[in-house]
Amino acid sequence: MQYATVQDMIDRFGQAELVQLTDPQLLAVQAPKAQRALDDAQHLADAYVGQVYALPLAGCSKPAPVPGDVHAQSQVPPPLLTRLVCDVARYYLYSDLAPEHEVYLRYKAAERELTQIAEGKSVLSCPWGGVPGTLVAGDAPGDAEVFHGFSPRRITDDTLRGFA
């Protein structure tokens, strides 16, 4: 499942910016260059999301009424992933940014959100209900079984010798 498309980037950041970032002649959006950045951004997102959810994600079931079938649905990526992948891909298209630039700040924020997903502190959700995919382990993100091994210790006068 593709988390974001070139059209998603145009909708979010405007056609003028995408033309400027992808076409040296400033004529039109060069979709292959934008798609390459999106693919790279999706691979990054998968590296984080794959720690919690089985890949590929199933996606969210979004109502998509068609004439004659009011119950029709389409599978779409979780909206959070679409936003994060667009922000990362946009950053990848820039060649040089100052740390205070809005594009860089959005990239760093996306990276933090992906880390929170990987650590189970945040979850992917589907605004239309359901879950976007199968969890790797446990009942909820962060619920995977954890084993601890402790060596038995005894506190005696001999083990405490030398401590004040």
C-alpha positions as CSV (number, residue, x, y, z in Angstrom):
1,M,0.0,0.0,0.0
2,Q,1.3,3.4,-1.0
3,Y,1.1,5.8,2.0
4,A,1.2,9.0,-0.1
5,T,1.1,10.0,-3.8
6,V,2.5,12.9,-5.7
7,Q,-1.0,14.4,-5.8
8,D,-1.0,14.2,-2.0
9,M,2.2,16.3,-1.9
10,I,0.7,18.8,-4.4
11,D,-2.4,19.1,-2.3
12,R,-0.4,19.7,0.9
13,F,2.5,21.9,-0.4
14,G,1.2,23.4,-3.6
15,Q,2.1,22.7,-7.2
16,A,4.5,25.7,-7.4
17,E,6.7,24.3,-4.7
18,L,6.8,20.8,-6.2
19,V,7.6,22.3,-9.6
20,Q,10.5,24.2,-8.1
21,L,11.8,21.1,-6.2
22,T,11.5,18.7,-9.1
23,D,12.1,20.5,-12.4
24,P,15.2,22.6,-13.1
25,Q,13.4,24.3,-16.0
26,L,10.4,25.2,-13.7
27,L,7.9,23.9,-16.2
28,A,6.0,21.1,-14.5
29,V,6.1,18.7,-11.6
30,Q,8.5,15.9,-12.5
31,A,6.5,13.0,-11.0
32,P,9.4,10.4,-11.1
33,K,11.6,12.6,-8.9
34,A,8.8,13.3,-6.5
35,Q,7.8,9.6,-6.5
36,R,11.4,8.6,-5.7
37,A,11.4,10.9,-2.6
38,L,8.0,9.4,-1.6
39,D,9.3,5.8,-2.0
40,D,12.3,6.7,0.2
41,A,10.1,8.3,2.8
42,Q,7.8,5.3,2.8
43,H,10.8,2.9,3.3
44,L,11.8,5.0,6.3
45,A,8.2,4.9,7.7
46,D,8.1,1.2,7.2
47,A,11.3,0.8,9.2
48,Y,9.6,2.3,12.2
49,V,6.0,1.1,11.7
50,G,7.3,-2.5,11.0
51,Q,8.5,-2.8,14.5
52,V,4.8,-2.7,15.7
53,Y,2.7,-3.7,12.7
54,A,3.1,-6.5,10.3
55,L,4.0,-5.2,6.8
56,P,2.5,-4.5,4.4
57,L,-0.3,-2.7,6.3
58,A,-3.8,-3.6,5.4
59,G,-4.9,0.1,5.5
60,C,-8.1,1.7,6.7
61,S,-11.5,0.9,5.3
62,K,-12.9,4.3,4.1
63,P,-16.5,4.6,3.0
64,A,-16.5,5.3,-0.8
65,P,-20.1,5.3,-1.9
66,V,-20.6,4.4,-5.5
67,P,-23.8,4.8,-7.4
68,G,-25.9,1.8,-6.5
69,D,-23.7,0.6,-3.6
70,V,-23.9,2.9,-0.5
71,H,-21.8,0.4,1.5
72,A,-18.8,0.4,-0.9
73,Q,-15.4,1.0,0.8
74,S,-11.9,1.6,-0.3
75,Q,-8.6,0.7,1.5
76,V,-6.5,3.8,2.2
77,P,-3.4,4.4,4.3
78,P,-3.8,5.8,7.8
79,P,-4.0,9.6,7.4
80,L,-1.2,10.1,9.9
81,L,1.2,8.1,7.7
82,T,0.2,10.1,4.6
83,R,1.1,13.3,6.4
84,L,4.3,11.9,7.8
85,V,5.5,10.5,4.5
86,C,4.7,13.7,2.7
87,D,6.7,15.7,5.2
88,V,9.7,13.4,5.0
89,A,9.6,13.3,1.1
90,R,9.4,17.0,1.0
91,Y,12.5,17.2,3.1
92,Y,14.3,14.7,0.8
93,L,13.5,17.0,-2.2
94,Y,15.3,19.9,-0.7
95,S,19.1,20.0,-1.1
96,D,20.1,22.5,1.7
97,L,18.1,23.6,4.7
98,A,18.8,25.6,7.8
99,P,17.9,23.9,11.1
100,E,15.2,26.5,11.7
101,H,13.6,26.1,8.3
102,E,9.9,24.9,8.5
103,V,10.6,21.9,6.2
104,Y,13.4,20.7,8.4
105,L,11.3,21.2,11.6
106,R,8.4,19.2,10.1
107,Y,10.8,16.4,9.1
108,K,12.2,16.2,12.6
109,A,8.7,16.2,14.0
110,A,7.7,13.3,11.6
111,E,10.8,11.4,12.8
112,R,9.8,11.9,16.4
113,E,6.2,10.7,15.7
114,L,7.5,7.6,13.8
115,T,9.8,6.8,16.8
116,Q,6.8,7.1,19.1
117,I,4.9,4.6,16.9
118,A,7.9,2.2,16.9
119,E,8.1,2.4,20.7
120,G,4.4,1.8,21.2
121,K,3.8,5.2,22.7
122,S,1.6,6.2,19.8
123,V,-0.7,4.2,17.5
124,L,-1.9,4.3,14.0
125,S,-5.6,4.8,13.8
126,C,-8.3,4.8,11.2
127,P,-10.8,7.7,11.6
128,W,-13.5,5.5,10.1
129,G,-13.0,2.7,12.6
130,G,-11.0,-0.4,12.6
131,V,-7.3,-0.9,12.7
132,P,-4.8,-0.3,9.9
133,G,-3.0,-3.6,10.2
134,T,-2.0,-6.6,12.3
135,L,0.2,-6.1,15.4
136,V,3.5,-7.9,15.4
137,A,3.0,-9.1,19.0
138,G,0.7,-8.4,22.0
139,D,-2.8,-7.0,22.0
140,A,-1.8,-3.4,21.6
141,P,1.3,-1.6,20.6
142,G,3.8,-1.9,23.4
143,D,2.2,-5.0,24.8
144,A,4.7,-7.5,23.4
145,E,5.8,-10.1,25.9
146,V,9.0,-9.1,27.6
147,F,11.3,-11.6,29.5
148,H,13.5,-10.5,32.3
149,G,16.3,-12.5,33.7
150,F,17.5,-11.7,37.2
151,S,20.3,-13.4,39.1
152,P,19.4,-14.2,42.7
153,R,21.2,-12.0,45.2
154,R,21.5,-12.1,48.9
155,I,22.3,-9.2,51.0
156,T,24.6,-10.3,53.8
157,D,27.3,-8.7,55.9
158,D,29.9,-10.2,53.5
159,T,28.3,-8.7,50.3
160,L,27.9,-5.3,52.0
161,R,31.5,-5.2,53.3
162,G,33.2,-2.0,52.0
163,F,30.0,0.0,51.5
164,A,29.4,2.8,53.9
